[in-house]
Each structure stands twice: as structure tokens, then as C-alpha cells.
């Protein structure tokens, strides 16, 4: 059945057109508005003719891409062909396919379609997935997934004990947890930065000088209005970030199915991500300055596969928000061999001043320069020193490590407290660092690196007892 070449759904042509239109927004805007002194007659219509030709080219390109794209499974490979003048072929061995991730956008859901993203154990492109089927029917996607599983199992990979149609729900986020996560995510900065980028692209098309003069004349009446306006912008950005987080993580659920972790989420765009258990390199627990006092944390999986397109730090949030007191119980239902809440070995007391100095030296230099250049108002910059001194003390206070059997736990902190939990056979490398001054005081730093995506993710602790770093290196190197 899957050996016969298949085409994508015709809606793929529309999706390709929308993608092309998105990439061409700035050129279109430049053609239409950049030249304000248009002539009459044909010269006046020239920008519209160019824009129309560009839109027609994008539309025809989307249709041709849909017509020429075919996919099928043959000889243990997922094969794809596309291209009009230059025919391109891509053959992906089934045993290299890590997972098929599904997502349903606004154009997919009414037609019962999904977008299928093919993730492999090692992608050659760090910005894109190995392959993508823009729009196919859900039933075809399930058949493709089942067919690939059958080939992988028949080639010698261990089959799961459960049938594919049975999934075990191990975690589901309630709306209360989603709202708490949205309110404490700090996503307003992302919204504001995105708006500023958009505005910066359009400023050249606006009469900025005239607007600036009018605003200056108007704002002279009240500085209070400026403060209210800034506060209003922050509130609106905060509200937008909360709404986007709720839409993104609505109906978040985690399932276990035949050796895979399957995560589904999304209200407007529904996504399904599959993570094979044998690709998990470790976990990371994040606690920011807002969530930590409330007793909440985020648990992410460090996976050996994936691409930057799907997740910027190659990690996947398996528990986007969970109570710290419930985390061990919930995580045990997903990853049974990871233990939390173990007693920690901490840096020695003589490391405290070094942690503080590590955090304040750069703010101290900046404050000194600002104080000298902008005296006396520049003296306010000296307030950064106690703030970063406190951050340095908190970094020292929360740093720690633990060894238990084949499990290593490392904890560090800057603004976010990060706890790395990893297995010995997943650690790619371990490095001891020691400066001349550290050697005199018998202190050293340790760094463990895990494979993550096409790169790596490192956990590092500074200023440990030198004997403790020897213990960690011995644990890692011992056969």
C-alpha cells in the first residue's frame, strides 16, 4: 500500500503559497511603498505590476511544488522526489528515522489533515528537519507511522509490548497549571521585542520626523502620560504573552507507547511530538526567580535527535509546569530510572567570595565607567553591584552535585536554577578546569557534556573541592 508513490493533499499548494508570501512581505512592501515619488501612467503602475508578477510567481511555484512532490516507502527507505527543472530525490533509511511528529494548523484541522515532520538520529541541517510532508490525511499519516514501525521491528529492533493503538496517559496539565505557567513565563519581553522588530522594518515608510515633532509638542503637557503609556504597553504585551502560552499549551498531555514518549498540545495548532526513550540523554529541571518561591518547576528532556527548527535548545518540555513536591512522583511515571531530591555535596565555604566576585566584576567595571562619565546620575549604576552580589551568593548557595550508582546530578544557577540529571553511559565527555589561583586553594571546576541535537549541552559547576572533581572524573572513567 505504501509502496505506491503518493501526492500531498492539494491544500499543500495553498500552504506553500502562504509560506512564500510570508517570506516576500518585505520585498513587496519595499516595491509598493519605498518609492513615494511615483510617476504617472505606466511608471505609476510599475510597482503594482511587479508585485502582481511576484505574487503570481509565488502562487505558481506553490502549485508546481505540490504537483511534483511524491513520497513512498520502498526497500526499507522513505523516498521523496520533487522539482520541476531539477529533479531532486531524498531517500531516508527507515532505521535512521527517530520519530514522525504531527502538527495540525488552521488549514489542516477542518480537512482532517496533518503535517508530518520526519526527525532522524542525526540531521545534516541544523535549521530544518530531515524531511516534511506538508499536508496528508490523518489516516495516511497513521498508516505511514505504523508501516515504518513494522519495518523497524522486522529489521531487528525490539518491538513494544503494547499495540500501537493503546496509549497510556501518564500526565495531563489542567487549565490552572497552564494559567500559572502563562502568568510566570515572562514572555512579555518576547512580544515587545517582536513588535519592535516589526516596527523597525516599517519606520522607513512612515513620516517619522513629522510624527516626532507632533509627539514632542503633545508630550510636553504631561510626563505622567508617558509613564501611563509605557505601563499600558507592558500590560498589553503581558496579556498577549499569557494568551499565546495558553493557546500553545492547551490540552497538554504526555503518553507512553511502545518505548516512546508522545506529547500532544495546542488549541489552534495541535502538535504531536514523539521522543524514543532510547534517545533520551538526560533531564533538566528549571526554576526561575518567580516560580521557585511558588514551588513550581519545569522539566525538559535532553534528546539526541531533533533540529533547531523545532526547538531552539534541542530540549523538549515533558513537564512544562509541575509542583516541586509532586515532581518525583510524576516523573517516575514517565522516566522510571531517574531519581530526584537526593542529598547534595556543595562547594566549600571558601568558594563563596569567588562566586560573588565572578558575578560582580563586570557590573563593577560598567558602574565605574558610568559613574565617571555621567556623574552624579551615573552613581545610580552602583546599585547593580549589590544585585549581582546577591545573584553570586545565590549561585553559591544552590550549587551542588550527587553521585548515586550510574546517575550524576549537577546543579548550577544564574537567574534560573538548573538541575541536570544524567546517566553515566549518556555523558559524552567530562572536563576538569583549574586556574593557577584555583590550584593554590585546591579548587577546581567540572563540566559534563551531553549530546543534544547536532551539538551538545553542558552542565558546569565552579569552585568545587579538588578532591570532589577527582571523584567525579574517577566515576566517569572507571570501567
N, C-alpha and C positions, 0 to 999 in steps of 0.2 A: 504493500500500500504506500509506504513512504519512499519506495524506490523510484516512483514516477515523479519527474520534475513538477513542482507546483509554483504558482504565482502568488504574490501577496494580494490582499484584498484591494479593490480599486480605490478605497479611501486613502491608500498609501500615496497616490498621486497628489491628493489634497494636502496630506501631511508634508510631503516633500516640498510642495509649493509654499506652505506656511513657513517651513524652515528656511527656504531660500529667501522668502520675503523678509523674515526676521534679520537675516544676515545683510540684506540690501537696504535696510531702513536708512542708515546714514548716507549711503550714496544717493538714494532717492531724494532725501531731504536736501542734500547739497545741490543736486541738479535743480530742484524746484525753487529753493529759497536763497541759495548763496548769492546768485547774481540778481540783485534788486533792480538794476537798470536794464530792463528788457526792452528790446526794440519792438516795433510793430510788424504786423504781417507774419511772414514765415519765421523771422527771428524771434518774435514773441511766442510763437507756438513751439519753437525748437525744444525747450525744456520738457514740455508735455509729451512731445513725440519721443524723445529719448527715454522718458520714464515709462511710456507705454510699451516701447520696444523691450525695455528691461523686464517689465512685468510679464510680457508675452514670452520672453526667453526663459524666465524662471518657471512659468506655467508649463511650457513645452518640455523643459528639462525634467520637471517632476513627473509628467506623463510618460516620457521616454524611459526614465529610470524605473518606473513601475512595470512597463511593458517588457523591458529587457531583463528584469531581475527574476531569477528562478532559483529554487533550492530543492534538495532531495538528500536522501541518505543512501549511500552505496559503498560496498567494500569496507565497512567499518569507519566511514568518514561522513561528516556533514558537509555537503558540497553546495556552493553558491556560484552563480555566474551572472554577470551584469556588464553593461557597457554597450554603446552603440558603435562608435568607430573603433574603439579599442576594447576588445572583449576581455574582461578580467574574470579570473577563476580563483576561488578560495576553497581549499579543502582542509577541513579541520578533523584530525583523528578523534574518534569518539572517546578514547581513553584519556585524551587531554582536556576534555570538557569538564570543568569543575561544577558548573551549575547552569541552569536556564532560569533567568529572572524575568518575571512577568510584571507588566505595568499597564494600567488602563487609564488613558487620558479622557478628556471631554469628548473627543471624536470617536473614541473606541467604545465606550460603555453603551451608548444607545444601540450599537450594531453587534454587541456581544463579541467584540474583538479584543485582542491583547497585543502589546508589543513585547517581543521576546528578545532578551539580551543574552548573548552567549558569552559566558565567562570561562576562561581556561586557566590552567595552573600557572602559566607564565605568559602574559600578553606581551607582544613585541611593541606595543604602543601604549605609553603611559597615560595618554589622554583619552583613549577610546577603548571600548570593549572589543573583544576579538571579532565579533560579528553581531548584526542586529537585523531582526525581521520586523519591519515597521508595523505591520498590521496583518494578523492572521486570526482565524476564528478560534475561540477558546477550545473547542473540541479538537481542532487540529494541533493546537499547542499541547494539549494533554496527551494526544497520541504520539507526538514527536518526543515529548519527555519520557513517556512510557517505553517507546521504541528504543531510545538511547539507553535507558536503564537496562533493558533486556540485553542489548549488545554488550554493555559494560559487564553485566553479571555473567554472561556466557563466555566472556574473554578471560575469566579467572578472578574478577573482583568479587568479594563476598557479598551475597545478596542479603538484604534486610529480612528480619524475621516476620515483619508485618507486611501486609499487602499495601500497595501504593495508595489505594483508595481509603485506607484508615489512617487518620492523623490523630495524634494525642495532643490536646491543648494543654500546655504547661504554664502559660502566663497570658493574662489579658489586662490591659490598662483600662481602668474606669475613667469616666469623664472628670472626676475630682482630681485624679492624679495628672491627667492631661492639662487641666487648667492650672494646677500648681506648677507644672513644668513650664507652661507658657508664660506664667507670671514671673518666673525666676530665671528665664533663659537669657535675659539681657540682649535680645535680638533687635532692640530699637536702634542700636548703633549701626547694624547691618542695613536696616531700612533707610536710615538717614544717609549713610554713605552711598547707597544705591541711588537715592534721589539726587544727591549732589553730583554723582557721575552723569546721570541723565541730564540734569540742568546744565552742566558744564559743556555738554555736546550741543545744547541748543542756544547758549548765550550769544554765539556769534550771529544768530539770525534775529536777535531782538535789539531794539534801540536802547542799549544799556545806559548810555550817557544821559538820555532824557529821563529814563526811569529813575536813575540815581539822583539826578537833581531834584525831581519831584519828591522822592522819598526823603531826602535830606531836609527839604523845606518843611515837609509834613512832620517828620520825627522830632524836629526841634521843639515842638509843643510839649512833648512828654517822653521822658526816658522810661517811665513806668510802662508805656505801651510796648517798648522793646522787650522788656522782661516778660510781660504777659504773652507776647507773640512767640518768644522762644519757648516758654513753658507750654504753650498750646501746640507748637510743632512737636515737642518731645512727647506730649500726651498722645497726639495722633499717631506718631511713629511707634510708640509703645503699644497702642491699641492694634495697629496693623500687624506688628510682630506677634502679638498674642493670637490674633485671628489666623495668621499663616501657620503658626505652630499647631493650633487646634485642628486646622484642616489637614495638615501634614501627618499628624499622629493619631487622628481619629480612628477608632476601631483597631488599634494596635494589638496584635496577637502573636504569640510565639507557639509553634508546633514542633513536635518531634516526629520524624517519619523516616524509617528505614535508614538510620545513620545520618540523617540530615537535620539541620535546624532550619525551619521555614518561618520567616517573619512576614506578616502582611500588615499594611497600614494605608491610610489615606481615605479622604472623603470624596473630593472632586477627582483626584487622580489616585487610583488604587494601585499599590505596588506590592509585589511578592518577591522576596529575596531568599535564595536558598544558599545555605552555608554547610558544606560537608564537614562533619565532625573531625575527620582526619586532616583537615586543612587548618584547624584552629591552632594558633601558635601560643596564645595566652589571652589573658583578660586584663582590662584596665578599668579601675574604679575612679571616677572623677567626682570631687566635692568642691564646689565653688564657694565663695565667701557668703553667698546668700542662702544656698541650700544646706550647707553644713550645719549652721545653727538650728535649722528646722528639722534636721535629722534625715535629709534626703541625699541620695547619690545617684550617679549614672554609671551603668556597667556597659562597657563596649568590648567587642570581640576583636582581637587582632588576628587577621586572616592572611594566609599566604597568597591568596589569589585576589583578583579584582583589578580595577583600573581607577585612575584619578577621576574619571568622568563620573563614576557612581558615588565615590566618597572621597573627599579631598584628603583625608588622613588614613585611607585604607583600613579603617576600622568600621565596624557596624554595631550600632547600639542595640544590644539584645534586651537591656532593661533601661529604657530612656529615663525613667524616674522610679525609684523604689525606696522605701523606708530602710534606713541603715539597719534597724533592728530585724527587719524581715528579709534582708538581702541573702543571708546564708541559706535560709530555707528555700527561697525562690530559686536561687542559683543552683542549688543541689538538684532540683527537678529538671534542670536543663543541662548542666555540666556536673556530673556526679563526682568527678575526681578532683575538684578544686575546693580547697579549704580556706576559709577566711577567719578573721578575728583571732589570729594566732599571736602569742606573745612576741614582742619585738626586741631586737638588740638596737640600741640607739647610739649616736655619736657621743664621744666623751665630752665632758663639760668644757675642756679647753678648746673645743671646736666652736663654742658659742660666738666668741668675738670674731672668728673668721667668717662665720655665716653672715653676721651683721656687716662686717667690712665688705664682703663680697657684694652685698646688696646696695650699700650706700656710697661706694667710691664714685660711681658715675654721676648719680644725682648731686653729690657734693661738688664735683667739678663744674657741672652745669650751674648750680646755685651760685658758686663763687663768681663765675663769669657774668651771670645775670645780675648779681648784686653790684658788681663793679661797673657794668655798662648802663644799668638803669636805676642807679641809686637815686632816691631811697626806696622806690616801689619794688625794685629788684630784690630787696631783702625778704619780701614775701616768699620768694622761691626757697628760702632756707627751711620752710615748713615741709619740704619734701624729705629732708633728712630724717626727722622722727618717724615719718610714714614708712620710709624704706627700712629704717632700723627695726620697726615693728615687723615688717614683712620678713626681714632676715631672721629675727628671733623666732617667728612662726615656722619658717623653713627649718630651722634647727630643731625646734620642738617636735615637729611631726616626722622628721626623717627617721628611717629605721629599716631593718631587714630581718628576715627569718628564713631558716632552712628547716624543712621537715621532709625527710625521705628524698624524693625526686622533685620536690616543689620548692621554688625560690620566690620569696616575696620581697619587693623593694618599694619603699615609699619615699616620695620627694614632694616638695611644694614650692611654688612661686605664688601666683594668685590662686591657682587651683591645686588642691591636694590630690595627687595621683598615686594610686596603689597599683603596682604591676604584680600579677601573679602568673608564673610561668613554670613549665616543666623542663627538667634538665635536657631531655632529648630534643626540645624545641629551641633552645638557646643557640644562636648561630655563632656568637663569639662573646668572650668576656675579657675586659681590659682593665688593668690597674694603672692609675695615673698618680704620679707623685712628683711634686716640685722640690726644689732644693730646700726651701723653708719647711715644707711638709716633712721632708726626710729628717730634718733636725728634731722635729717634735714627734716623730714616729706616727704621722698621719698619712692617709692616702685616700684616693677616690676610686670608686668601682663603677664600671659601666657594663651592662648586659644588653645585647642586641638581639632582637627577634626579627625574623623575616616577615615583612608586611608588604603586600602587593609586589611591585617590582623592586622595591627598596628595602628598607629596614626601619624599625622603631626601637629606640634605645631608652632604657631606664638607667638613671645615674644618681649616685649618692656621693656627696662630698665629705671629706674630713672624717673618715672612719678611723678606728684604731688600725694600725698597720697589720697587726695580727689577725684582725677580723677580715681584712681583704685577702690575706693568705688563706684563711679558712674557706672563703668563697671560691677562690681560684682552685684550691685543692678539691673542693666538692665538684667543680665543673670538669676538671682534668682527670679525676680519678676514674679508672676503668672498672 
